[in-house]
Amino acid sequence: MHDAPIDNDLAEGPANGRAFWCLAEDGLRLRVAHWRPAVDCRGTILLFSGRSECVEKYGRTATELVAHGYAVLVMDWRGQGLSDRLVSDRMRGHVDAFSDYQKDVATLIRAARELDLPDPWHLLGHSMGACIGLRALNDGLPVVSCAFTAPMWGITMSPLQRVLAWPVSWGARLSGKGGNYLPDKTRQNRKSYVLTVGFEDNRLTQDADMFAYLVRLAENLPDRLIGGATFGWLNAALRECRALRSKTLPDIPALVFSAGQDEIVDNQVTAERMKHWSGARYEMVSDARHDILSERSEIRDRVISEICHFFTRQADAENKAAPPKG
């Protein structure tokens, strides 16, 4: 690994934040970043971010997680942040298949081991990161517990969009137009979403300060953010969401939060999945929008506190169950 740029001041993350370049197995260059407590580390949180995000977006979240005693490792997925793009237009949110993200996960795990990040490890996934994370858990991700916020296990669509999404995205992919932008009346395609809407109309957060923070990141780090998704990304996402519904849920302690005012992911799909996840805890945050970790402080602080206490309890239970050494 080699040092990579990170704007820790703009991210408002802990002062010891560092970033590194890593190579995935298919040769793509990916960026990872980590923060850790100065002393008394309880373990490591592998933070799986959402679509269109960069590592700097999690600086404030990392500050809170580190204050709870956890090291944090986060990655720019392929096609976003400072990681290699998959199409010539840097603003397009594109991937050919969600299975490619598992190559990124493998790269993240190698980085965590090379950085000697402390055990036990836990997974925290947001939105698309929860979709990637659920697949990774099924593939044996080495964590002792997981938490998800606003998991993208289904995508909110109008009845007409739901009818058209599969055939249109599939047809675009087969005809070589999978890298084209999806139609978007909000003109988001060539801009970061937060630069296309005002605070009152945004779908992410009800916290004016957090929204202003996201806008500052977008305005000052234009090379690290992306705009609209492509037909190829949509088709890959639909295929992965459908595939995950047929998978057995992992046998691991889980804590899942949905946002009651979410307009991006399908909460009905999440609720149905949670009915079948034995031993998992599910909570609907009724007054939250999609980006729960960027919500008003009374929501954000409570959710982060619950996640960290949950991780600590699971680690303690794991330690008690482990056979004595020697």
Protein Blocks (a to p, Z undefined) as FASTA:
>chain_A
ZZddddfklnopafkbccdddddfkopacdddddddfbhpfbdcdddddehiafklmmmm
mmmmmmnopacdddddehiajbdcfbfblmbccdfbfklmmmmmmmmmmmmmmnopacdd
ddddehjlmmmmmmmmmnopacfbdcdehiafbccddfklmmmmmmmmmmmmmnopmmpc
cddfklmmmpcfklmbcfklpckbccfklmmmmmmmmmmmmmlcccdddfklmmmmmmmm
mmmmmpccddddddddddfkbckbcfklmmmmmmmmghiacdddfkbcfklmlmcfklmm
mmmmmmmmmmmmmmmmmmmmpcceZZ
